[in-house]
């Protein structure tokens, strides 16, 4: 099964679910997924399109979501319990289930919903904003549903007109109303009630929160869909409300590293310096008086720039793709013109981290991750190491304690960090005028690793950044061997995750 960006755009237009995770590459890049994600309900339709038996009409649909589905990535679908009517269908990424969909056949309501203009934007609710009893209501009608039927004719015939519209509504409700922008669907269960009416009808809905689990950000919702006042479907929806990882702040950093002017007159480049540990390192260097060139893709957070304005040093925005040698080439000219040399190069960027296995179907994505990870270090080194040598500067590369305790679902990450460390060892040997540091922090709460378990066990980035910059303040001999900074910089490694 393969979905395209056009499929995602079609589903968003018809369903009204224009959640930024699906439709805004800039927003999605700042999430743990690193790129836009296909709607879960869209992936369920595509699974039914490939696996559904012949049939017409459903009295119930249940979808359980396990892992994200990305446009442009090929997945494997399979039928469960044979191909008999009412059996389940599963979508797999290697040996990991992305979703399971079950359809109970029968005679559903045969209504043709009138289109209704959808909400233009989704609320940014947190789990604290959604206590039990929180309710929403409104009218709903997919716009241009025939185009979706044409794209998925088998799934559309199996479901029937009303169940298809109600399934689209479940995506719209979760992504645009309740919970809203921070929603990740976990489960949708719809039951369709027999009604005598048929033909064109206006659909309305009510939905309310019945249970929340603030610790893990889980919310349970029940709802009803009516046609001209008659209930045609009942819904149960479970979702996780994402909590964005906190941004590094100079105030928190100041508790671990007092501002000073010890680095006044020096310059630094921080690759991947706009968020997570990279942002904390940018602030930490600026807090010591350093002129910091912050490499980033997308927009540099305004809060980071505001923090930088209050520090002894300064932050300079350097947008672009650090894996492209042209980025470091242009930056080299700028730093050389403004400062004559570079004192610190910090490589903290990495591609979005998603789970992978070592199955044949995973190898292409593993290769892409390995190449992307290495290029985010090798390209900046190739362009900027010559600027470090005149002043016997320092290069700090962020690795991971995952090399000591490799997580089961991160073989690509462990291999990439191993390759990066090998490159640093080579560079230390052949650039004897530069001091090299390899840092292996433990689990940190950043958008790369943002999950309920990370919120429970991961540490903040500011103490780690402070510890690393204190190391940079100390004289370090080059010596041809990198200095290894272990996970003591971030505290103990959480069991099972690094």
C-alpha positions as CSV (number, residue, x, y, z in Angstrom):
1,X,0.0,0.0,0.0
2,X,1.4,3.4,-1.0
3,X,-0.2,6.8,-0.3
4,X,0.9,10.0,-2.1
5,X,0.9,13.6,-1.0
6,X,-1.9,14.1,-3.4
7,X,-3.9,11.4,-1.5
8,X,-3.3,13.3,1.8
9,X,-4.4,16.6,0.2
10,X,-7.5,15.0,-1.3
11,X,-8.5,13.5,2.0
12,X,-7.9,16.8,3.9
13,X,-10.1,18.7,1.4
14,X,-13.0,16.2,1.4
15,X,-13.0,15.4,5.1
16,X,-12.2,18.9,6.4
17,X,-9.4,17.5,8.5
18,X,-6.7,20.0,7.7
19,X,-4.7,19.3,10.9
20,X,-1.2,20.8,10.6
21,X,0.4,17.4,11.2
22,X,-1.0,16.3,7.9
23,X,-1.0,19.5,5.9
24,X,1.8,21.8,7.1
25,X,5.4,20.5,6.4
26,X,6.8,23.4,8.5
27,X,4.7,22.4,11.5
28,X,5.3,18.6,11.1
29,X,9.0,19.2,10.9
30,X,8.9,20.4,14.5
31,X,7.1,17.3,15.7
32,X,8.7,13.9,16.6
33,X,7.7,12.7,13.1
34,X,9.8,15.2,11.3
35,X,7.5,15.3,8.3
36,X,3.8,15.3,7.4
37,X,1.9,12.1,8.4
38,X,-1.0,10.6,6.5
39,X,-4.4,10.7,8.2
40,X,-5.1,7.5,10.1
41,X,-8.6,7.2,8.6
42,X,-7.1,7.7,5.1
43,X,-4.6,4.8,5.8
44,X,-7.6,2.7,6.9
45,X,-9.4,3.3,3.7
46,X,-6.3,2.4,1.7
47,X,-6.0,-0.8,3.7
48,X,-9.6,-1.7,2.9
49,X,-9.1,-0.8,-0.7
50,X,-6.4,-3.5,-1.0
51,X,-7.8,-6.2,1.3
52,X,-11.6,-5.8,1.6
53,X,-13.8,-8.6,0.3
54,X,-16.7,-7.9,-2.0
55,X,-19.6,-6.4,-0.1
56,X,-21.8,-3.4,0.2
57,X,-22.7,-1.8,3.5
58,X,-21.4,-1.9,7.1
59,X,-23.1,-1.7,10.4
60,X,-19.9,-1.1,12.4
61,X,-16.3,-0.1,11.8
62,X,-13.5,-0.3,14.3
63,X,-9.9,1.0,13.6
64,X,-7.0,0.7,16.0
65,X,-4.0,2.8,15.3
66,X,-0.5,1.8,16.3
67,X,2.2,3.5,14.3
68,X,2.2,6.5,11.9
69,X,1.8,6.1,8.1
70,X,3.8,8.4,5.9
71,X,3.1,9.3,2.3
72,X,5.6,8.0,-0.2
73,X,6.5,5.0,2.0
74,X,5.3,1.5,0.9
75,X,3.5,-0.6,3.5
76,X,2.1,-4.2,3.5
77,X,-1.5,-4.9,4.0
78,X,-3.0,-8.3,4.9
79,X,-6.3,-9.9,5.8
80,X,-6.9,-11.4,9.2
81,X,-8.9,-14.6,9.7
82,X,-9.0,-15.2,6.0
83,X,-11.1,-13.1,3.6
84,X,-14.6,-13.8,5.0
85,X,-17.0,-10.9,5.5
86,X,-16.5,-9.2,8.8
87,X,-12.9,-10.2,9.2
88,X,-10.1,-7.7,10.0
89,X,-7.4,-6.2,7.9
90,X,-4.0,-5.0,9.0
91,X,-1.4,-2.6,7.7
92,X,2.2,-3.4,8.5
93,X,5.5,-1.5,8.5
94,X,7.9,-4.4,8.5
95,X,6.8,-6.5,11.5
96,X,5.1,-3.5,13.2
97,X,1.3,-3.0,12.9
98,X,0.4,0.5,11.8
99,X,-3.4,-0.1,12.1
100,X,-6.0,-2.8,12.2
101,X,-9.5,-2.2,10.7
102,X,-12.5,-4.3,11.2
103,X,-15.8,-3.9,9.3
104,X,-19.1,-5.6,10.3
105,X,-21.3,-6.1,7.2
106,X,-24.9,-5.2,7.1
107,X,-27.4,-2.6,5.9
108,X,-26.4,0.9,7.1
109,X,-28.4,4.1,6.6
110,X,-28.4,5.2,3.0
111,X,-28.0,9.0,3.3
112,X,-26.2,11.4,1.1
113,X,-24.8,14.1,3.4
114,X,-25.0,17.7,2.4
115,X,-21.6,19.4,2.3
116,X,-20.9,21.8,5.2
117,X,-17.9,24.3,5.4
118,X,-15.4,22.9,7.9
119,X,-13.5,24.7,10.6
120,X,-10.6,26.7,9.3
121,X,-8.2,26.0,12.2
122,X,-7.8,23.5,15.0
123,X,-7.6,24.4,18.7
124,X,-4.3,23.7,20.5
125,X,-5.8,22.0,23.5
126,X,-3.6,20.4,26.1
127,X,-4.9,17.4,28.2
128,X,-5.5,19.9,31.0
129,X,-8.0,21.8,28.8
130,X,-10.1,18.7,28.3
131,X,-11.6,17.5,31.6
132,X,-14.5,15.0,31.4
133,X,-17.6,16.7,30.3
134,X,-15.9,18.9,27.7
135,X,-18.3,18.9,24.8
136,X,-18.5,20.2,21.2
137,X,-21.4,20.1,18.6
138,X,-22.0,21.3,15.1
139,X,-22.9,20.3,11.6
140,X,-20.8,18.1,9.3
141,X,-20.8,17.1,5.6
142,X,-17.8,16.1,3.5
143,X,-17.2,18.2,0.5
144,X,-16.5,16.5,-2.8
145,X,-16.8,13.0,-1.5
146,X,-17.3,11.5,-5.0
147,X,-13.6,12.2,-5.7
148,X,-12.7,10.1,-2.6
149,X,-15.0,7.4,-3.7
150,X,-13.3,7.3,-7.1
151,X,-9.9,7.0,-5.4
152,X,-11.0,4.2,-3.1
153,X,-14.0,2.5,-4.9
154,X,-13.6,-0.9,-3.2
155,X,-13.5,0.6,0.3
156,X,-16.4,3.0,-0.5
157,X,-18.6,0.2,-1.7
158,X,-17.8,-2.0,1.3
159,X,-18.7,0.8,3.7
160,X,-21.6,2.5,2.0
161,X,-22.3,6.2,1.8
162,X,-23.3,7.0,5.4
163,X,-20.6,4.9,7.1
164,X,-17.9,6.5,4.8
165,X,-19.1,10.0,5.7
166,X,-19.2,9.1,9.4
167,X,-15.7,7.7,9.2
168,X,-14.5,11.0,7.7
169,X,-16.3,12.8,10.5
170,X,-14.3,10.9,13.1
171,X,-11.1,12.2,11.5
172,X,-12.4,15.7,11.3
173,X,-13.7,15.7,14.9
174,X,-10.4,14.5,16.4
175,X,-8.1,16.5,14.2
176,X,-10.0,19.8,14.1
177,X,-12.3,20.0,17.1
178,X,-11.7,17.6,20.0
179,X,-8.8,17.2,20.9
180,X,-7.6,19.4,18.0
181,X,-4.2,20.2,16.7
182,X,-2.2,18.1,19.2
183,X,-4.3,14.9,18.5
184,X,-2.9,11.5,17.7
185,X,-5.7,9.0,17.0
186,X,-5.6,5.8,18.9
187,X,-9.0,4.1,18.2
188,X,-12.2,4.9,16.3
189,X,-15.3,2.7,16.8
190,X,-18.5,3.5,14.9
191,X,-21.9,1.8,15.1
192,X,-24.6,2.6,12.6
193,X,-28.2,2.5,13.5
194,X,-31.0,1.5,11.1
195,X,-33.2,4.4,10.0
196,X,-36.0,4.6,7.4
197,X,-34.8,7.9,5.9
198,X,-32.7,8.0,2.7
199,X,-31.4,10.5,0.2
200,X,-30.0,14.0,0.9
201,X,-29.7,14.9,4.6
202,X,-27.9,17.4,6.9
203,X,-25.7,15.7,9.5
204,X,-25.2,17.1,12.9
205,X,-23.0,15.8,15.7
206,X,-22.3,16.1,19.5
207,X,-19.2,14.8,21.2
208,X,-18.0,14.9,24.8
209,X,-15.0,13.8,26.8
210,X,-15.8,10.9,29.2
211,X,-12.4,10.1,30.6
212,X,-8.8,11.4,30.6
213,X,-5.4,10.1,31.7
214,X,-3.3,13.2,32.3
215,X,-0.2,11.2,33.0
216,X,-0.1,9.8,29.4
217,X,-2.2,12.4,27.7
218,X,-5.0,10.0,26.8
219,X,-8.6,11.1,26.2
220,X,-11.8,9.1,25.6
221,X,-14.7,10.6,23.7
222,X,-18.2,9.5,22.8
223,X,-20.3,11.1,20.2
224,X,-23.5,10.9,18.1
225,X,-24.2,11.7,14.5
226,X,-27.8,12.6,13.6
227,X,-29.6,13.2,10.3
228,X,-32.3,15.7,10.6
229,X,-32.6,14.9,14.3
230,X,-32.5,11.1,14.0
231,X,-29.4,9.3,15.4
232,X,-27.7,7.4,12.6
233,X,-24.3,6.6,14.2
234,X,-22.7,6.3,17.6
235,X,-19.0,6.8,18.1
236,X,-16.2,6.0,20.5
237,X,-12.9,7.7,19.9
238,X,-9.6,7.4,21.9
239,X,-6.7,9.7,21.2
240,X,-3.5,11.0,22.7
241,X,-3.0,14.7,23.2
242,X,0.6,15.5,22.4
243,X,2.4,17.8,24.9
244,X,5.1,19.8,23.0
245,X,8.5,19.4,24.5
246,X,9.6,22.5,26.4
247,X,11.9,24.9,24.7
248,X,15.3,25.7,26.3
249,X,15.3,29.0,28.2
250,X,18.1,31.2,29.5
251,X,16.4,31.4,32.8
252,X,16.5,27.7,33.4
253,X,20.0,27.5,32.0
254,X,21.2,30.3,34.4
255,X,20.5,27.9,37.3
256,X,23.3,25.7,36.0
257,X,25.6,28.1,34.2
258,X,26.0,31.7,35.4
259,X,26.4,34.3,32.6
260,X,29.8,35.6,32.0
261,X,32.1,37.2,29.4
262,X,34.7,34.4,29.3
263,X,34.0,33.8,25.6
264,X,33.8,37.4,24.5
265,X,35.5,37.8,21.2
266,X,35.0,34.2,20.2
267,X,32.6,32.7,17.6
268,X,30.7,29.4,17.3
269,X,28.6,27.5,14.8
270,X,25.9,25.3,16.3
271,X,24.4,22.9,13.6
272,X,20.9,22.0,14.7
273,X,20.8,24.9,17.1
274,X,17.1,25.9,17.0
275,X,15.6,23.3,19.3
276,X,16.4,20.6,21.9
277,X,19.9,20.2,23.1
278,X,21.2,22.3,20.2
279,X,19.1,25.3,21.3
280,X,20.3,25.0,24.8
281,X,23.9,24.8,23.6
282,X,23.3,28.0,21.5
283,X,22.0,29.8,24.6
284,X,24.8,28.5,26.8
285,X,27.5,29.7,24.5
286,X,25.9,33.1,24.1
287,X,25.6,33.3,27.9
288,X,29.4,33.3,28.1
289,X,29.7,36.1,25.5
290,X,30.2,34.1,22.4
291,X,28.9,35.1,18.9
292,X,26.8,32.1,18.0
293,X,25.8,31.3,14.4
294,X,22.6,29.1,14.8
295,X,22.1,26.6,12.0
296,X,18.5,25.6,11.5
297,X,15.9,24.5,9.0
298,X,12.5,26.3,9.0
299,X,11.9,29.2,11.4
300,X,14.1,30.0,14.4
301,X,11.8,30.3,17.4
302,X,11.2,33.9,18.4
303,X,11.6,32.9,22.1
304,X,15.1,31.7,21.4
305,X,16.0,35.0,19.7
306,X,14.4,37.0,22.5
307,X,16.5,35.0,25.1
308,X,19.6,35.6,23.1
309,X,19.1,39.4,23.1
310,X,19.3,39.3,26.9
311,X,22.7,37.4,27.0
312,X,26.3,38.8,26.9
313,X,26.8,37.2,23.5
314,X,24.5,37.1,20.4
315,X,22.6,34.6,18.3
316,X,22.8,34.9,14.5
317,X,20.2,33.0,12.4
318,X,21.7,30.8,9.6
319,X,18.8,29.0,7.9
320,X,19.4,26.2,5.4
321,X,20.2,22.6,5.0
322,X,23.5,21.8,6.9
323,X,23.8,18.5,4.9
324,X,24.3,20.6,1.8
325,X,28.0,21.6,1.5
326,X,26.9,24.9,0.0
327,X,25.5,25.9,3.4
328,X,28.8,25.5,5.3
329,X,30.6,27.1,2.3
330,X,28.6,30.2,2.5
331,X,28.8,30.3,6.3
332,X,32.5,29.8,6.2
333,X,32.9,33.0,4.1
334,X,30.6,34.9,6.4
335,X,32.5,33.8,9.6
336,X,35.9,34.4,8.0
337,X,34.9,37.9,6.9
338,X,33.3,38.9,10.3
339,X,35.6,37.1,12.7
340,X,38.7,35.8,10.8
341,X,38.4,32.4,12.4
342,X,36.0,30.0,14.1
343,X,36.5,28.9,17.8
344,X,33.8,26.3,18.2
345,X,31.9,24.0,15.9
346,X,29.0,22.1,17.5
347,X,27.3,19.4,15.5
348,X,23.9,18.6,17.2
349,X,21.6,18.0,14.2
350,X,20.1,14.6,13.4
351,X,17.3,13.4,11.1
352,X,13.8,12.7,12.6
353,X,14.0,9.6,14.7
354,X,11.4,7.0,14.0
355,X,11.2,3.3,14.9
356,X,12.7,0.8,12.4
357,X,13.6,-2.8,12.4
358,X,16.1,-4.8,10.4
359,X,13.7,-6.4,8.0
360,X,14.2,-6.3,4.3
361,X,11.5,-3.6,3.9
362,X,13.3,-1.4,6.4
363,X,16.7,-1.2,4.6
364,X,15.9,1.6,2.2
365,X,14.8,3.9,5.1
366,X,17.8,2.7,7.2
367,X,20.1,3.7,4.4
368,X,18.5,7.1,4.1
369,X,18.8,7.7,7.9
370,X,22.4,6.6,7.9
371,X,23.3,8.9,5.0
372,X,21.4,11.8,6.4
373,X,22.9,11.5,9.9
374,X,26.4,11.3,8.6
375,X,26.0,14.2,6.2
376,X,24.8,16.5,9.0
377,X,28.3,16.1,10.6
378,X,30.5,15.5,7.6
379,X,29.3,18.4,5.5
380,X,29.8,21.0,8.3
381,X,33.2,19.5,9.1
382,X,34.3,19.6,5.5
383,X,33.4,23.3,5.3
384,X,34.3,24.6,8.7
385,X,37.2,22.6,10.2
386,X,39.7,24.7,8.2
387,X,38.4,27.8,10.2
388,X,39.0,26.0,13.5
389,X,42.7,25.2,12.9
390,X,44.3,28.7,12.9
391,X,43.1,29.4,16.5
392,X,43.3,25.7,17.7
393,X,39.5,25.7,18.0
394,X,37.2,23.0,19.3
395,X,34.7,20.7,17.6
396,X,31.9,19.2,19.8
397,X,29.8,16.4,18.2
398,X,26.7,15.0,20.0
399,X,26.5,11.3,20.0
400,X,24.3,9.2,22.3
401,X,24.4,6.8,25.2
402,X,22.4,4.5,22.9
403,X,25.7,3.1,21.9
404,X,26.1,1.6,25.3
405,X,22.5,0.2,25.6
406,X,21.1,-0.1,22.0
407,X,17.3,0.2,22.0
408,X,15.5,-2.5,20.1
409,X,13.7,-0.2,17.7
410,X,16.6,2.0,16.9
411,X,19.2,-0.1,14.9
412,X,19.5,2.8,12.4
413,X,20.1,5.3,15.1
414,X,22.8,3.2,16.8
415,X,24.5,2.5,13.4
416,X,24.4,6.2,12.5
417,X,25.9,7.4,15.8
418,X,28.6,4.7,15.5
419,X,29.5,6.0,12.0
420,X,29.6,9.6,13.3
421,X,31.9,8.7,16.1
422,X,34.2,6.9,13.6
423,X,34.3,10.0,11.5
424,X,35.2,12.1,14.6
425,X,38.1,9.7,15.5
426,X,39.4,10.1,11.9
427,X,39.1,13.9,12.0
428,X,40.9,14.1,15.4
429,X,43.8,12.1,13.9
430,X,44.1,14.1,10.7
431,X,43.3,17.6,12.1
432,X,45.8,17.7,15.0
433,X,45.3,21.4,15.5
434,X,41.7,21.0,16.5
435,X,40.4,19.6,19.9
436,X,37.5,17.2,19.4
437,X,34.8,16.2,22.0
438,X,32.3,13.4,21.6
439,X,29.3,13.7,24.0
440,X,27.1,10.8,24.8
441,X,24.2,12.2,26.8
442,X,21.4,10.0,28.0
443,X,17.7,10.4,27.2
444,X,16.6,14.0,27.0
445,X,13.1,15.4,26.6
446,X,13.1,17.0,23.1
447,X,10.7,16.8,20.2
448,X,12.9,14.1,18.7
449,X,12.0,11.8,21.6
450,X,8.7,13.3,22.7
451,X,6.4,10.6,24.0
452,X,4.7,9.8,27.3
453,X,7.5,7.6,28.4
454,X,10.0,10.3,27.6
455,X,8.1,12.8,29.8
456,X,8.3,10.3,32.6
457,X,12.0,9.5,32.4
458,X,14.0,11.9,30.2
459,X,16.0,14.8,31.6
460,X,15.9,18.5,30.7
461,X,18.4,19.8,28.1
462,X,19.7,22.8,30.1
463,X,21.8,21.0,32.7
464,X,23.5,18.9,29.9
465,X,24.2,22.1,27.8
466,X,25.7,23.8,30.8
467,X,27.9,20.8,31.6
468,X,29.1,20.6,28.0
469,X,29.9,24.3,27.7
470,X,31.8,24.2,31.0
471,X,33.9,21.5,29.3
472,X,34.5,23.9,26.3
473,X,35.6,26.6,28.7
474,X,38.4,24.4,29.9
475,X,41.7,24.2,27.9
476,X,41.7,21.0,25.8
477,X,44.7,19.6,24.1
478,X,44.2,18.3,20.6
479,X,46.3,15.2,20.9
480,X,44.8,13.3,17.9
481,X,42.1,11.5,20.0
482,X,38.6,12.9,20.8
483,X,37.7,13.5,24.4
484,X,34.7,11.4,25.3
485,X,32.0,12.9,27.5
486,X,29.8,10.2,28.8
487,X,26.2,10.2,29.9
488,X,27.1,11.5,33.3
489,X,26.5,14.9,31.6
490,X,22.8,14.0,31.6
491,X,22.4,11.8,34.6
492,X,21.6,8.1,34.5
493,X,20.3,6.4,31.4
494,X,16.6,5.4,31.7
495,X,16.1,1.7,31.5
496,X,15.3,0.5,28.0
497,X,15.5,3.9,26.3
498,X,18.4,6.1,25.5
